[in-house]
Every structure is written in C-alpha cells, then in structure tokens.
C-alpha cells in the first residue's frame, strides 16, 4: 500500500483519487491513505500486484447527512439553475460507471458509452473499482429520500462512460483514446481524473484535437504534491487550456498531496484523511462511498462548467473556463497561485455573476474577488467524533465542516442574471 501520492513506477497513468481503507465496522475507525495509482507507461507491460485489485473507494452506510463539500459549495442554492437550459454531454474517462447505482438511474447515456478495455468482460456500465462511479455521482447523482449525497448538476448533464480501466490499479490505461472516443460521441466536457508525469505525443495530440473541436477538458492536478513525491507536472492537466484542478480540505487549505505549479487553474473539495468526501458507490443497493484525492475535486469543477454551459449555451469552451476562473473564490492575493490557481470553484457565483463574456484570450481579472475569507481559519475537530461513532462520525463531522466553511464567507453582492 502506498502513502499519499506514493509511486510504484515512473511515467505511467495514475488515478488521482483511489483510496485503500480498512473498514472496522460500527464504532470502529476508518483508516485512509491515498493510493498512488499506477499503470504502465504507454506501451509498457507491468504486472499487477495482488493488493492493487481492490476497490478505489470505501463503502459507507446510507446517511441523511449532507456531505461537507456540498454545503461548502452551496449545492442547495443551485436548484433554480439546474432544471432548465441545454443539457450538456459530459464524458467520464475512468473505470466505468455502475448504472445499477440508484442515484445514477437515467444519468448515463448507455447506448453511446463505450469500454476501450474488452467491452464484453468490462462493460462501460459496470465499475469494479468504484472510482468512475464516485466521479459520476459528484457530477450527476439524483436526489434520494433519506440520503444526503447529491450531484451538483443532475438535471443539466447527460453522462457518457468511457471506460479505460479493467479492475486493477496497475494496468495500461488508454486515456488518449478515451478522450478521442468522448469527442467522437459528442461530449462537450471531458473529465479525466487520472494523469501521467510523462508528456506523450499521443496524449498531447488527443487533447489538442479535443480543444480544436470546442471541447473543454477538466483534469485532476495529481496526488504527488508532497515533498517526498517530487510534485512532477501531470498530463493531461498540465497541457495549455486544460482546467487543472487541485484539492482542498474542509478548512479550505490545499491538501498536502495536491500537486502545485503554474498549470493549476482552480481548486475544489478533494478531502483529507480526517474529512474525506462522500459520494455514490458502485452498488445496486445504493451503498455510498468515501474517498479523497484530486480525482474527486475535478468533477466538482466539471459539474460547475456544465451548469454554466447549460445556462449560457453560446459560450465557447475557453469562455466557460474564463468564467470559472473569474468567479473563483480567491485564496491568494497574487492569483493565479501555484497551489489554488485562481481560487476555489464557486458554482453559484459562476452562474449568477453578471458579466459580458470576455474574449477567450483575456486572462481573468487579478483584482480581489467579491468573495473574501476570514483572516483566521476556524479549526475543525473531526477526530473526536470519528472515534466516538466510527464512519457515521466522520460524515457528521463533514457536515459541520461544510457549514463552518460556508459561515466563514462574507455576504457577497451579486446580481442574478
């Protein structure tokens, strides 16, 4: 088992959100580490280790608790903007999407989804790892009675599952082919919660072709940000024009594992060991999943982009990206910052701030955003609650964290367009 952003090889595609956890039962403690997701470099032939063939997320009992990330991003305020407008086709290039999950019923265009890794054995609508399903749920999970988990843009998107993984976390992953397949099937946004520290011509070409077709690519910035992991640039996140997403915790601080550099465009909730994210699990009984990583920060930005494009359908991909950056919740006076990019994604501001779309080549304003933060963060205490009631305690603490995050915002003045 790897530590945060641990490496088992060099240059391969890594999934940036898979967790290895021990589930100790009711009243127990959930122990979490980010697994360094590794597959072969393009054309390589590594062998998968036995302990790699495990789910990337952890099963969590159903709970009515609203996850902290949803509270922090004001998901409840987005309802007026998510039920009308153009439906946006969003491709999830990942480990598949389990369409049996109740909260994803009707969310996936099954007919147009595709598996690039033996579709008969590994169909696009199943997901042994759980990674792609949790990503999909952050974007489009339907509301469910008695369950607090919900997606940001369930009514604004039609998902495509582009499966590029089988069942293990050490395998060759055709990400470039996945991007091309998504574009060929009409995707306007492609979510790639994986990356490679090797800049390959094939991947660069796939990204360039997608952008030429007017497609917006949102990618995880990577989980190798800790000093011991070297913080190597990750691709496709580091390519020009790609929205590279860093991860923040419940205290709005960039996580230690999140990669940083000039290519980072924006940040979003990615979770930490004491406050992981909660999402949809790959199970027909509706069991939830818990995870952390930039993998799961990226779909919050993808969903926000889809909502913006649905409401403002005449925007170009570059203008959607511009709007995300311009309305982000600033975390550094000299934005863009190498850790946060232009700030933390703010879906409500992106949808309601009245502005004339800027030319695609115009950089976002450097002036402070209307959103500002308290000088002294409120310290969050998750450990006591987690030890007291196990997994449920972590979920409860997450809700408190989200409320605290939201409470630390000053009221902003925006005009609803």
C-alpha positions as CSV (number, residue, x, y, z in Angstrom):
1,X,0.0,0.0,0.0
2,X,1.4,3.4,-1.0
3,X,1.3,6.5,1.1
4,X,-0.1,9.8,0.0
5,X,0.6,10.0,-3.7
6,X,3.1,7.1,-3.4
7,X,4.8,5.9,-6.5
8,X,5.2,2.3,-7.7
9,X,6.7,3.3,-11.0
10,X,7.6,6.3,-13.2
11,X,5.7,7.8,-16.1
12,X,2.5,5.8,-16.0
13,X,-1.1,6.9,-15.8
14,X,-2.2,7.3,-12.2
15,X,-5.7,7.6,-11.0
16,X,-5.9,10.6,-8.6
17,X,-8.4,9.6,-6.0
18,X,-8.4,5.9,-5.2
19,X,-8.3,5.0,-1.5
20,X,-7.3,2.0,0.3
21,X,-9.1,1.7,3.6
22,X,-9.8,-0.7,6.4
23,X,-13.5,-0.8,7.4
24,X,-13.5,-1.7,11.1
25,X,-17.3,-2.0,11.4
26,X,-19.7,0.0,13.5
27,X,-17.9,2.1,16.1
28,X,-14.6,1.5,14.5
29,X,-12.1,3.9,13.0
30,X,-11.8,4.3,9.3
31,X,-8.1,4.5,8.3
32,X,-7.4,6.1,4.9
33,X,-4.4,6.6,2.7
34,X,-4.4,7.8,-0.9
35,X,-3.0,5.0,-3.0
36,X,-0.5,6.1,-5.6
37,X,-2.4,4.9,-8.7
38,X,0.0,3.5,-11.3
39,X,-0.3,1.8,-14.6
40,X,2.3,1.2,-17.2
41,X,3.8,3.9,-19.3
42,X,2.3,3.8,-22.7
43,X,3.3,0.6,-24.3
44,X,4.7,-0.8,-21.0
45,X,3.8,-4.2,-19.6
46,X,4.0,-4.2,-15.8
47,X,2.4,-6.9,-13.7
48,X,-0.4,-6.0,-11.3
49,X,0.2,-6.7,-7.7
50,X,-2.4,-8.7,-5.8
51,X,-3.3,-5.8,-3.5
52,X,-3.9,-3.5,-6.4
53,X,-7.1,-5.4,-7.4
54,X,-9.2,-3.6,-4.8
55,X,-12.0,-1.0,-4.9
56,X,-10.7,2.6,-5.1
57,X,-13.4,3.8,-2.7
58,X,-14.7,2.6,0.6
59,X,-18.3,1.5,1.2
60,X,-20.2,3.7,3.6
61,X,-23.7,3.1,5.1
62,X,-26.5,5.3,3.9
63,X,-26.9,8.5,5.8
64,X,-29.1,11.6,5.5
65,X,-26.1,13.8,6.5
66,X,-25.3,16.3,3.8
67,X,-21.6,16.0,2.9
68,X,-19.4,19.0,3.9
69,X,-18.4,19.6,0.3
70,X,-22.0,20.0,-0.8
71,X,-22.6,22.5,2.0
72,X,-19.4,24.4,1.2
73,X,-20.3,24.8,-2.4
74,X,-23.9,25.8,-1.7
75,X,-25.4,23.0,-3.7
76,X,-28.8,23.7,-2.3
77,X,-28.8,27.1,-4.0
78,X,-28.1,25.7,-7.4
79,X,-31.5,24.1,-7.9
80,X,-33.0,27.1,-9.8
81,X,-30.2,26.8,-12.4
82,X,-30.1,23.0,-12.8
83,X,-33.6,22.3,-14.1
84,X,-33.7,24.3,-17.2
85,X,-31.4,25.1,-20.1
86,X,-29.4,23.0,-22.6
87,X,-28.4,19.5,-21.4
88,X,-24.6,19.1,-21.6
89,X,-23.0,15.9,-22.6
90,X,-20.2,15.1,-20.2
91,X,-17.8,12.2,-20.6
92,X,-16.2,10.5,-17.6
93,X,-13.0,8.8,-18.8
94,X,-12.4,6.4,-16.0
95,X,-13.1,2.9,-14.6
96,X,-16.7,2.8,-15.8
97,X,-19.9,4.0,-14.2
98,X,-22.2,1.5,-12.4
99,X,-25.6,2.3,-13.8
100,X,-27.2,0.0,-11.2
101,X,-26.4,2.6,-8.5
102,X,-29.9,4.0,-7.7
103,X,-28.8,7.6,-7.7
104,X,-27.4,7.3,-11.2
105,X,-30.5,5.9,-12.7
106,X,-31.1,7.7,-16.0
107,X,-27.9,9.7,-15.7
108,X,-25.8,7.8,-18.2
109,X,-26.3,7.6,-22.0
110,X,-25.8,3.8,-22.1
111,X,-26.1,3.4,-25.8
112,X,-23.3,5.8,-26.5
113,X,-21.0,4.8,-23.7
114,X,-18.0,2.6,-24.6
115,X,-15.3,0.4,-23.0
116,X,-11.9,0.5,-24.5
117,X,-10.7,-2.5,-22.5
118,X,-12.6,-5.6,-23.7
119,X,-16.2,-4.4,-23.5
120,X,-17.7,-7.9,-23.2
121,X,-15.8,-8.5,-20.0
122,X,-15.5,-5.0,-18.8
123,X,-18.6,-3.0,-20.0
124,X,-18.7,0.8,-19.6
125,X,-21.8,0.5,-17.3
126,X,-20.0,-1.5,-14.6
127,X,-17.3,-0.4,-12.2
128,X,-15.2,-2.9,-10.1
129,X,-13.0,-0.1,-8.7
130,X,-15.8,2.3,-7.8
131,X,-13.7,5.3,-8.9
132,X,-15.6,6.3,-12.0
133,X,-18.9,5.8,-10.3
134,X,-18.0,8.2,-7.5
135,X,-16.7,10.7,-10.0
136,X,-20.0,10.4,-11.9
137,X,-22.0,10.8,-8.7
138,X,-20.3,14.1,-7.8
139,X,-21.5,15.4,-11.2
140,X,-24.9,13.9,-11.6
141,X,-26.2,11.9,-8.6
142,X,-30.0,12.2,-8.3
143,X,-31.6,13.2,-5.0
144,X,-32.7,10.2,-3.0
145,X,-35.0,10.1,0.0
146,X,-33.1,9.7,3.3
147,X,-29.7,10.2,1.6
148,X,-27.7,13.5,1.9
149,X,-25.5,12.8,-1.1
150,X,-26.4,14.6,-4.4
151,X,-24.6,15.7,-7.5
152,X,-24.1,19.3,-8.5
153,X,-25.7,19.1,-11.9
154,X,-28.0,16.1,-12.1
155,X,-30.5,17.8,-14.5
156,X,-28.0,19.7,-16.6
157,X,-25.9,16.8,-17.9
158,X,-26.1,13.5,-19.8
159,X,-23.1,11.4,-18.9
160,X,-21.0,9.2,-21.2
161,X,-19.0,6.4,-19.6
162,X,-15.7,6.0,-21.4
163,X,-14.1,3.0,-19.6
164,X,-10.3,2.9,-19.8
165,X,-9.6,0.6,-16.8
166,X,-10.3,-3.0,-16.1
167,X,-10.2,-4.0,-12.4
168,X,-6.7,-3.3,-11.1
169,X,-4.7,-0.2,-10.3
170,X,-1.7,-1.4,-12.3
171,X,-2.7,-1.7,-15.9
172,X,-2.2,0.2,-19.1
173,X,-4.9,2.9,-19.5
174,X,-5.7,4.3,-22.9
175,X,-6.5,7.8,-21.7
176,X,-5.7,9.4,-25.1
177,X,-8.1,7.0,-26.9
178,X,-10.7,7.7,-24.2
179,X,-10.5,11.5,-24.9
180,X,-10.9,10.8,-28.6
181,X,-13.8,8.5,-28.1
182,X,-15.5,11.1,-25.9
183,X,-15.1,13.8,-28.6
184,X,-16.4,11.4,-31.3
185,X,-19.5,10.8,-29.2
186,X,-20.3,14.5,-28.9
187,X,-19.1,15.3,-25.4
188,X,-18.7,19.0,-24.7
189,X,-16.8,18.4,-21.4
190,X,-14.4,15.6,-20.7
191,X,-13.5,14.7,-17.1
192,X,-10.1,13.0,-16.7
193,X,-9.4,12.0,-13.1
194,X,-6.1,10.5,-13.9
195,X,-2.8,11.6,-15.2
196,X,0.8,10.8,-16.2
197,X,4.1,12.5,-15.4
198,X,5.2,11.7,-18.9
199,X,4.2,14.1,-21.7
200,X,3.4,11.7,-24.6
201,X,2.8,12.9,-28.2
202,X,-0.4,10.7,-28.3
203,X,-1.9,12.3,-25.3
204,X,-0.9,15.8,-26.3
205,X,-2.5,15.2,-29.7
206,X,-5.7,13.9,-28.3
207,X,-6.1,17.0,-26.1
208,X,-5.2,19.3,-28.9
209,X,-7.8,17.7,-31.2
210,X,-10.5,17.9,-28.5
211,X,-9.8,21.6,-27.9
212,X,-9.9,22.2,-31.7
213,X,-13.4,20.6,-31.6
214,X,-14.5,23.0,-28.9
215,X,-14.4,20.6,-26.1
216,X,-13.4,21.6,-22.5
217,X,-11.1,19.1,-20.7
218,X,-11.1,19.1,-16.9
219,X,-8.4,17.1,-15.3
220,X,-7.1,16.2,-11.8
221,X,-3.9,18.1,-11.0
222,X,-2.4,15.0,-9.3
223,X,-1.7,13.5,-5.9
224,X,2.1,13.7,-5.9
225,X,2.4,17.2,-4.3
226,X,4.1,16.1,-1.1
227,X,7.8,17.0,-0.9
228,X,8.9,13.3,-0.9
229,X,6.8,12.6,-4.0
230,X,8.5,15.3,-6.2
231,X,5.5,17.2,-7.4
232,X,6.0,16.3,-11.1
233,X,3.7,18.0,-13.6
234,X,0.8,15.8,-14.6
235,X,-0.7,15.3,-18.0
236,X,-3.3,16.0,-19.4
237,X,-3.7,18.5,-16.5
238,X,-0.6,20.4,-17.4
239,X,-1.4,21.0,-21.1
240,X,-2.4,24.6,-22.1
241,X,-6.2,25.1,-22.0
242,X,-6.9,22.2,-19.7
243,X,-8.6,23.1,-16.4
244,X,-6.2,21.5,-13.9
245,X,-8.0,21.0,-10.5
246,X,-6.2,21.0,-7.2
247,X,-7.8,19.6,-4.0
248,X,-8.7,21.5,-0.8
249,X,-9.8,20.1,2.5
250,X,-12.7,21.1,4.8
251,X,-10.6,24.0,6.1
252,X,-10.2,25.4,2.5
253,X,-6.5,24.7,2.7
254,X,-4.8,22.9,-0.2
255,X,-4.1,19.3,0.8
256,X,-0.6,18.1,1.3
257,X,-1.0,15.6,-1.5
258,X,-2.4,18.0,-4.1
259,X,0.1,18.9,-6.8
260,X,1.0,22.6,-7.4
261,X,2.6,24.6,-10.2
262,X,1.8,27.2,-12.8
263,X,-0.5,24.8,-14.6
264,X,-3.0,24.6,-11.7
265,X,-6.1,26.5,-12.8
266,X,-8.6,26.1,-9.9
267,X,-9.2,24.2,-6.7
268,X,-12.2,22.2,-5.4
269,X,-13.0,19.9,-2.4
270,X,-10.9,16.8,-2.6
271,X,-11.0,15.7,1.0
272,X,-8.4,14.7,3.6
273,X,-7.9,11.7,5.9
274,X,-9.9,13.4,8.7
275,X,-12.6,14.8,6.4
276,X,-12.9,12.6,3.3
277,X,-15.5,13.1,0.6
278,X,-18.8,11.2,0.5
279,X,-20.3,10.0,-2.8
280,X,-22.1,7.4,-4.7
281,X,-20.8,3.8,-4.5
282,X,-20.9,1.2,-7.3
283,X,-23.6,-1.0,-5.8
284,X,-27.2,-1.7,-6.7
285,X,-28.3,-1.4,-3.1
286,X,-27.3,2.2,-3.0
287,X,-24.4,1.9,-0.6
288,X,-22.4,5.1,-0.5
289,X,-18.6,5.5,-1.0
290,X,-15.9,7.5,0.7
291,X,-12.7,8.8,-1.0
292,X,-10.2,11.6,-1.3
293,X,-7.9,12.9,-4.0
294,X,-7.7,15.4,-6.8
295,X,-9.7,12.8,-8.7
296,X,-12.8,13.8,-6.8
297,X,-12.0,17.5,-6.9
298,X,-12.1,17.5,-10.7
299,X,-15.8,16.5,-11.1
300,X,-16.9,19.4,-8.9
301,X,-15.4,21.7,-11.5
302,X,-16.7,19.6,-14.3
303,X,-20.3,19.9,-12.9
304,X,-19.9,23.7,-12.5
305,X,-18.7,24.0,-16.1
306,X,-21.7,22.0,-17.2
307,X,-24.1,24.2,-15.3
308,X,-22.5,27.4,-16.8
309,X,-22.7,26.0,-20.3
310,X,-26.3,24.9,-19.8
311,X,-27.3,28.4,-18.7
312,X,-25.1,30.2,-21.2
313,X,-25.1,27.9,-24.3
314,X,-23.5,30.4,-26.6
315,X,-20.2,30.5,-24.7
316,X,-17.1,28.8,-26.1
317,X,-15.1,26.3,-24.1
318,X,-12.5,28.9,-23.5
319,X,-15.1,31.4,-22.2
320,X,-16.6,28.8,-19.9
321,X,-13.1,28.2,-18.5
322,X,-12.6,32.0,-18.2
323,X,-15.9,32.3,-16.2
324,X,-14.8,29.6,-13.8
325,X,-11.6,31.3,-13.1
326,X,-13.0,34.8,-12.9
327,X,-15.6,33.9,-10.4
328,X,-13.5,31.5,-8.2
329,X,-13.2,32.2,-4.5
330,X,-9.8,33.9,-4.3
331,X,-7.4,32.3,-1.8
332,X,-4.2,34.3,-2.7
333,X,-3.7,38.0,-3.3
334,X,-1.5,37.3,-6.3
335,X,-3.8,35.0,-8.2
336,X,-3.2,32.8,-10.0
337,X,-1.4,30.9,-7.2
338,X,0.6,27.8,-7.8
339,X,-1.5,25.9,-5.2
340,X,-5.0,27.2,-5.7
341,X,-4.9,28.5,-9.2
342,X,-7.5,31.3,-9.4
343,X,-9.1,30.1,-6.3
344,X,-11.8,27.6,-5.1
345,X,-14.6,26.9,-7.6
346,X,-17.8,28.8,-6.7
347,X,-20.7,27.3,-8.7
348,X,-23.2,29.9,-7.5
349,X,-21.0,32.8,-8.4
350,X,-20.2,31.3,-11.8
351,X,-23.9,31.1,-12.6
352,X,-25.1,34.4,-11.2
353,X,-22.4,36.9,-11.7
354,X,-23.4,39.3,-14.4
355,X,-20.7,39.9,-16.9
356,X,-20.1,40.2,-20.6
357,X,-18.2,37.1,-21.8
358,X,-14.6,38.1,-22.3
359,X,-12.6,37.1,-25.3
360,X,-11.0,33.6,-24.9
361,X,-7.5,35.1,-24.8
362,X,-8.3,37.6,-22.0
363,X,-6.8,36.5,-18.6
364,X,-9.2,36.5,-15.6
365,X,-9.0,39.7,-13.5
366,X,-6.4,39.9,-10.9
367,X,-8.4,42.2,-8.7
368,X,-9.8,40.6,-5.5
369,X,-12.9,38.6,-6.0
370,X,-16.1,39.7,-4.3
371,X,-15.8,36.7,-2.1
372,X,-13.3,37.1,0.8
373,X,-12.2,35.0,3.7
374,X,-11.7,35.4,7.4
375,X,-8.1,36.0,8.3
376,X,-8.0,33.3,10.9
377,X,-9.5,29.9,9.8
378,X,-11.8,28.1,12.2
379,X,-10.0,24.9,13.4
380,X,-12.0,21.8,12.6
381,X,-12.1,18.8,15.0
382,X,-13.0,15.6,13.3
383,X,-11.1,13.1,15.3
384,X,-13.2,13.0,18.4
385,X,-16.4,12.5,16.6
386,X,-14.9,9.9,14.3
387,X,-13.6,7.9,17.3
388,X,-16.9,8.1,19.0
389,X,-19.1,6.7,16.3
390,X,-16.9,5.5,13.5
391,X,-17.8,6.2,9.9
392,X,-21.0,7.9,10.8
393,X,-19.0,10.3,13.0
394,X,-16.8,11.2,10.0
395,X,-19.9,12.0,8.0
396,X,-21.4,14.1,10.7
397,X,-18.1,16.0,11.2
398,X,-18.0,16.6,7.4
399,X,-21.4,18.3,7.6
400,X,-20.1,20.5,10.4
401,X,-17.0,21.3,8.4
402,X,-19.1,22.4,5.4
403,X,-21.2,24.6,7.5
404,X,-18.2,26.2,9.0
405,X,-16.6,26.8,5.6
406,X,-19.7,28.5,4.3
407,X,-20.1,30.5,7.5
408,X,-16.7,32.0,7.1
409,X,-17.7,33.6,3.8
410,X,-18.8,37.2,3.9
411,X,-22.1,38.0,2.3
412,X,-21.4,38.9,-1.4
413,X,-23.3,41.2,-3.6
414,X,-24.1,39.7,-7.0
415,X,-26.8,40.4,-9.5
416,X,-28.7,37.5,-10.7
417,X,-28.7,37.3,-14.5
